[in-house]
Amino acid sequence: MVSANAALIETLDAALPQTQCGKCGHPGCRPYAEGIAAGEAINKCPPGGEATVIRLAELTGQTPQPLAQPAESPKVAFIREAECIGCTKCIQACPVDAILGAAKQMHTVIAGECTGCELCVAPCPVDCIDILPHPEWVAAETRAQQDAYLTRRAELGRQRHEARQRRLQRQAEEKRRKRERRQAALAAKTTRETAPAKPTPQEATAGVDATSLKATRATLVAGLKRVERQRQRDPLDAETRRALDERAETLTSRLADIDRQLGNAQTRHADTSVTHHRRMAVKAAEQSLRKARQQVAHAERHGDAASREAAHGQVEEAQRMLDAARAALDSSSSP
């Protein structure tokens, strides 16, 4: 039953003019053939005219009916090239790829391949497309010549429409693959940027290096800004938006961790700085004590009682300063 129905669809499709105009309410002749095989009316094809209705009636057993729309003779599209702005909208609309051109360049219709479907007229923003009688149809002087032209047009129209459908399908597949590669690269980049850095020996023994942390933080901030720019682009499919949201969340979490480490590193640096200054104070106090003792020795040899007393007073003061400096150093070194 399935094979018989498929054979009927093929036969019905072959009976249609292959203009792919959509005036039957379907996006092409084959979909209309499928509709007829399912019981749809056979009088919806203006380009086919009464001859097509009669042929379809013979194939389906339906009673011939008057055309739902007036019959149409073969036509061709003509672009007034001087007025064309190169928008490519007609190229995108043509079901048989019968229009040549590129963005911002003049377009032209390949008359021998145009089916006269008129689908290029509506999208044109400057109304520079005319629909004219097809010159090959006008040149046909006999019924046999007309039939030969209609047969050629149908065969070529079917071939070019099928080729276009394959091209569109191939382009859609390539676009899907590019999107998947882009999403995979995005995920890999997220993994690289958010992976925790391996601790260096210096970090393991003396704490995290603040310079390294700041560099990592700058990288994370730049990555987060890139993600925000990507999230603002339109349109974004759900999968890409979800991946970007996850990446932003991971980067934000990593950034918070870096900020905590930087805070700890700065605290350790401050503690180290205080200890360093207190060590310097101890050394200065020790030097002052040595000088005071030298002055005592000099006063003992050459000075009077007042000089000796003053010198001993300086030693005592220097000793007090040294004791205070050592006590301060001990307090900063203790846990």
Buried (B, 14 or more C-beta within 10 A) or exposed (E): EEEEEEEBBEBBBBBBBBBBBBBBEBEBBBBBBBBBBEEBEBBBBBBBBEEBBBBBBEBBEBEEEEBBEEBBEBBBBBBEEEEBBEBBBBBEBBBBBBBBBEEEEBBEBBBEBBBBBBBBBEBBEEEBBEBEEBEBBEEBEEEEEBEEBBEEBBEBBBEBBBEBBEEEEEEEEEEEEEEEEEBEEBEEBBEEBBEEEEEEEEBEEEBBBBEBBEEBBEBBEEBBEBBEEBBEEEEBEEEBBEBBEBBBEBBBEBBEBBEEBBEBBEEBEEEEEBBEEBBEBBEEBBEBBEEBBEBBEEBEEEBEEEBBEEBBEBBEEBBEBBEEBBEBBEEBEEE
